[in-house]
Structures are given as structure tokens and as C-alpha cells.
Amino acid sequence: MMRAAQDALAAGARNLTKTYGRGETEVHALRGVDLDLPRGGFTAIMGPSGSGKSTLMHCLAGLDQASDGTVTVAGIDLGSLDDDALTVFRRDHIGFVFQAFNLLPMLTALQNIVLPLELGGRRVDDAARERAHLLAETLGVADRLGHRPAELSGGQQQRIAIARALVTEPDLLFADEPTGNLDSTSSAEVLGHLRRSVSELGQTVVMVTHERDAAAYADDVITLQDGRIA
């Protein structure tokens, strides 16, 4: 039963604490957070500015080291990894989508999608291209694969960024304010496609947002206040 429970989780945190500075300048960004992220679920993390939501995402993604407590992703304690091993782990197990699309302007949409495979030393073979096309079709941009970013709308660029994050089949996809640079129509399209990546592709998505309309697409909403789950 214990093993089955662990397999049902994509990630978890126990007594997660993060403190910046010392003495009078000390800031407690996270205060003993306990959290389970179910595999194949869509979780939104909300909270006002300074609540700790971005710090929580960075610790869960291995981008920042906790002051205390543990983070486990895909059954691995991130605290047990040195910097090199952590870099490889993030590359192989974690995907990122940010507010800025971060597409390379000289590459086509398809080339941007498969770029993480090339950077990871993987062969971009027919199977990889087939997955890229499947993701593009699921995300509604299959007809834009030959275009460069400047020829795409903001919503289309973000969907290409999502496909790029998914092409390595990560255990976790983190989306940090993914609709922050989009209009309401494009935001709804991107959020709908994130929802589809969960329901149709079985992806696990964790989204940081301050927008209640965006959080409504998630299965679960976690609200942070002063470094604690409210």
C-alpha cells in the first residue's frame, strides 16, 4: 500500500522551509509546507505577492535549495543530488513554461519543440518527430510547425513553448504565470490546452498564477499566505 501511494504521487514536500538573509533582514519565504502533487493532476498555486508561491515552485523544481525539509520528485529526494546530478535530473524529469515564451527566433516552431532533445544528447529520430507532431496537434498548432516565432501570435508561441516542455515526457510540468503576456482569448486557449495535456496525455501540471479564472482550470488549488498553505 505504501509503494502504491508513492507511485500515485508525482512529487511531494515535507516541512519545506526557505529563509533568505539573516538577523534583521531575515525573510521566511516558506514556513514548514507539506504538500502532495498527484500524478496526472493539474494543481494551481495561488497567493498574493510575497506569499511564497514562486519560492515553492522553485524548490519543487530543483531551481532553489530549501533551507530545511525535503522535496521528492519521481521518487528521488532532490536534496540528495549534487549540482551536476540536479541539472541532469531537471533536464530529464521536469518541464518549464514561463510567462515569456523564450523561443529561439532563428528556429522554426518544430525545431524549437525538439530542441530539448538535442540539448540532452538524444537522437531526434522519426519517433521524436512523431511525438512533436502529436503534441502540436493536441495543442492546436500543427499547421504552424514550419513558421518562426515572429510569424506566430502570442498564444501560438506559448503553445509551442508548452509542446517544447512536454516533448521530453517530463514527470512534472511547471507553468509560471503562463498567460501573463496574453489577451483573454489567447489565455483561455492556452489554459484549455494545458487542461488537455492533463486529461488526454496524462501530464502532471503545476501552475503558479494570481488569476482565479486561470486557477479554475485546475483540479486542485493551493493558496499560500505568508509562506504557509492557507
RAJOGI-V256775 format. One record per residue. RES is the residue in three letters. PHI is phi in radians with two decimals (none if undefined). OMEGA is omega in whole degrees, -180 to 180 (999 if undefined). Layout:
res=RES phi=PHI omega=OMEGA
res=RES phi=PHI omega=OMEGA
This chain:
res=MET phi=none omega=180
res=MET phi=-1.09 omega=-180
res=ARG phi=-1.13 omega=180
res=ALA phi=-1.10 omega=179
res=ALA phi=-1.14 omega=178
res=GLN phi=-1.13 omega=-179
res=ASP phi=-1.14 omega=-180
res=ALA phi=-1.37 omega=-179
res=LEU phi=-1.86 omega=173
res=ALA phi=-1.45 omega=-178
res=ALA phi=-2.80 omega=177
res=GLY phi=-2.74 omega=177
res=ALA phi=-2.34 omega=178
res=ARG phi=-2.30 omega=179
res=ASN phi=0.86 omega=-174
res=LEU phi=-1.29 omega=-176
res=THR phi=-2.26 omega=176
res=LYS phi=-2.41 omega=-179
res=THR phi=-2.15 omega=176
res=TYR phi=-1.94 omega=177
res=GLY phi=1.35 omega=180
res=ARG phi=-2.48 omega=176
res=GLY phi=1.10 omega=-176
res=GLU phi=-1.17 omega=-179
res=THR phi=-1.64 omega=-176
res=GLU phi=-1.13 omega=179
res=VAL phi=-2.18 omega=178
res=HIS phi=-1.66 omega=-177
res=ALA phi=-1.33 omega=176
res=LEU phi=-2.27 omega=-175
res=ARG phi=-2.23 omega=174
res=GLY phi=1.16 omega=-178
res=VAL phi=-1.41 omega=171
res=ASP phi=-1.95 omega=-172
res=LEU phi=-2.72 omega=172
res=ASP phi=-2.12 omega=178
res=LEU phi=-1.98 omega=-177
res=PRO phi=-1.19 omega=177
res=ARG phi=-1.16 omega=179
res=GLY phi=1.32 omega=180
res=GLY phi=-2.00 omega=179
res=PHE phi=-2.07 omega=-177
res=THR phi=-2.01 omega=175
res=ALA phi=-1.83 omega=175
res=ILE phi=-1.94 omega=-177
res=MET phi=-2.11 omega=177
res=GLY phi=2.71 omega=179
res=PRO phi=-1.20 omega=176
res=SER phi=-1.00 omega=-180
res=GLY phi=1.48 omega=-178
res=SER phi=-1.36 omega=-180
res=GLY phi=1.88 omega=-174
res=LYS phi=-1.16 omega=178
res=SER phi=-1.22 omega=177
res=THR phi=-1.09 omega=178
res=LEU phi=-1.08 omega=179
res=MET phi=-1.08 omega=-178
res=HIS phi=-1.11 omega=178
res=CYS phi=-1.23 omega=179
res=LEU phi=-1.13 omega=-178
res=ALA phi=-1.55 omega=-179
res=GLY phi=1.33 omega=177
res=LEU phi=-1.53 omega=179
res=ASP phi=-2.44 omega=-178
res=GLN phi=-1.70 omega=179
res=ALA phi=-1.20 omega=175
res=SER phi=-1.31 omega=180
res=ASP phi=-2.75 omega=-180
res=GLY phi=1.60 omega=-176
res=THR phi=-2.27 omega=171
res=VAL phi=-2.19 omega=179
res=THR phi=-2.11 omega=178
res=VAL phi=-2.25 omega=-179
res=ALA phi=0.93 omega=178
res=GLY phi=1.40 omega=-178
res=ILE phi=-1.90 omega=175
res=ASP phi=-1.34 omega=-176
res=LEU phi=-1.11 omega=179
res=GLY phi=-1.19 omega=-180
res=SER phi=-1.52 omega=-176
res=LEU phi=-1.75 omega=173
res=ASP phi=-1.39 omega=-173
res=ASP phi=-1.03 omega=-178
res=ASP phi=-1.15 omega=-180
res=ALA phi=-1.14 omega=179
res=LEU phi=-1.17 omega=177
res=THR phi=-1.07 omega=179
res=VAL phi=-1.13 omega=-180
res=PHE phi=-1.09 omega=178
res=ARG phi=-1.05 omega=-179
res=ARG phi=-1.09 omega=-174
res=ASP phi=-1.59 omega=-170
res=HIS phi=-2.14 omega=-173
res=ILE phi=-2.27 omega=176
res=GLY phi=-1.99 omega=-177
res=PHE phi=-2.28 omega=170
res=VAL phi=-2.26 omega=-177
res=PHE phi=-1.97 omega=178
res=GLN phi=-1.07 omega=173
res=ALA phi=-1.44 omega=-171
res=PHE phi=-1.24 omega=176
res=ASN phi=1.01 omega=174
res=LEU phi=-1.48 omega=177
res=LEU phi=-1.39 omega=-171
res=PRO phi=-1.16 omega=-177
res=MET phi=-1.49 omega=-178
res=LEU phi=-1.77 omega=173
res=THR phi=-1.27 omega=178
res=ALA phi=-1.01 omega=179
res=LEU phi=-1.09 omega=179
res=GLN phi=-1.12 omega=176
res=ASN phi=-1.14 omega=-178
res=ILE phi=-1.13 omega=-175
res=VAL phi=-1.49 omega=-177
res=LEU phi=-0.97 omega=179
res=PRO phi=-1.03 omega=178
res=LEU phi=-1.15 omega=179
res=GLU phi=-1.14 omega=180
res=LEU phi=-1.14 omega=178
res=GLY phi=-1.51 omega=178
res=GLY phi=1.35 omega=179
res=ARG phi=-1.53 omega=179
res=ARG phi=-1.41 omega=177
res=VAL phi=-1.54 omega=-177
res=ASP phi=-1.73 omega=-178
res=ASP phi=-1.07 omega=-180
res=ALA phi=-1.13 omega=179
res=ALA phi=-1.16 omega=179
res=ARG phi=-1.16 omega=178
res=GLU phi=-1.11 omega=177
res=ARG phi=-1.13 omega=179
res=ALA phi=-1.06 omega=179
res=HIS phi=-1.17 omega=178
res=LEU phi=-1.09 omega=178
res=LEU phi=-1.10 omega=-180
res=ALA phi=-1.10 omega=178
res=GLU phi=-1.18 omega=179
res=THR phi=-1.06 omega=-177
res=LEU phi=-1.59 omega=174
res=GLY phi=1.32 omega=180
res=VAL phi=-2.25 omega=-178
res=ALA phi=-1.09 omega=-179
res=ASP phi=-1.51 omega=-178
res=ARG phi=-2.04 omega=-173
res=LEU phi=-1.15 omega=-180
res=GLY phi=-1.54 omega=-177
res=HIS phi=-1.65 omega=174
res=ARG phi=-1.55 omega=-175
res=PRO phi=-0.91 omega=-179
res=ALA phi=-1.11 omega=-180
res=GLU phi=-1.67 omega=-178
res=LEU phi=-2.02 omega=174
res=SER phi=-1.27 omega=179
res=GLY phi=-1.04 omega=179
res=GLY phi=-1.12 omega=178
res=GLN phi=-1.18 omega=178
res=GLN phi=-1.08 omega=-180
res=GLN phi=-1.18 omega=178
res=ARG phi=-1.21 omega=173
res=ILE phi=-1.12 omega=178
res=ALA phi=-1.10 omega=177
res=ILE phi=-1.15 omega=178
res=ALA phi=-1.06 omega=178
res=ARG phi=-1.07 omega=-180
res=ALA phi=-1.22 omega=-176
res=LEU phi=-1.58 omega=-170
res=VAL phi=-1.12 omega=179
res=THR phi=-1.50 omega=-179
res=GLU phi=0.95 omega=-177
res=PRO phi=-1.23 omega=174
res=ASP phi=-1.20 omega=-179
res=LEU phi=-2.36 omega=171
res=LEU phi=-2.00 omega=177
res=PHE phi=-1.75 omega=178
res=ALA phi=-2.09 omega=-176
res=ASP phi=-1.77 omega=-178
res=GLU phi=0.82 omega=-171
res=PRO phi=-1.17 omega=-178
res=THR phi=-1.90 omega=-175
res=GLY phi=-1.08 omega=-178
res=ASN phi=-1.82 omega=-173
res=LEU phi=-2.03 omega=173
res=ASP phi=-1.32 omega=-172
res=SER phi=-1.10 omega=-180
res=THR phi=-1.17 omega=179
res=SER phi=-1.13 omega=178
res=SER phi=-1.05 omega=-180
res=ALA phi=-1.09 omega=179
res=GLU phi=-1.14 omega=-179
res=VAL phi=-1.12 omega=180
res=LEU phi=-1.14 omega=176
res=GLY phi=-1.09 omega=179
res=HIS phi=-1.30 omega=172
res=LEU phi=-1.07 omega=177
res=ARG phi=-1.04 omega=180
res=ARG phi=-1.18 omega=179
res=SER phi=-1.10 omega=176
res=VAL phi=-1.36 omega=-173
res=SER phi=-1.31 omega=-175
res=GLU phi=-1.77 omega=-177
res=LEU phi=-1.89 omega=179
res=GLY phi=1.28 omega=-178
res=GLN phi=-1.29 omega=172
res=THR phi=-1.75 omega=-175
res=VAL phi=-2.14 omega=173
res=VAL phi=-2.12 omega=-176
res=MET phi=-2.07 omega=172
res=VAL phi=-1.61 omega=-179
res=THR phi=-2.69 omega=172
res=HIS phi=-1.90 omega=-176
res=GLU phi=-1.76 omega=180
res=ARG phi=-1.13 omega=178
res=ASP phi=-1.09 omega=178
res=ALA phi=-1.21 omega=-179
res=ALA phi=-1.09 omega=-179
res=ALA phi=-1.13 omega=178
res=TYR phi=-1.37 omega=-175
res=ALA phi=-1.47 omega=173
res=ASP phi=-1.34 omega=-178
res=ASP phi=-2.33 omega=177
res=VAL phi=-2.14 omega=177
res=ILE phi=-1.91 omega=180
res=THR phi=-1.88 omega=178
res=LEU phi=-1.79 omega=176
res=GLN phi=-2.51 omega=179
res=ASP phi=0.93 omega=175
res=GLY phi=1.41 omega=179
res=ARG phi=-2.20 omega=174
res=ILE phi=-1.29 omega=-176
res=ALA phi=-1.42 omega=999
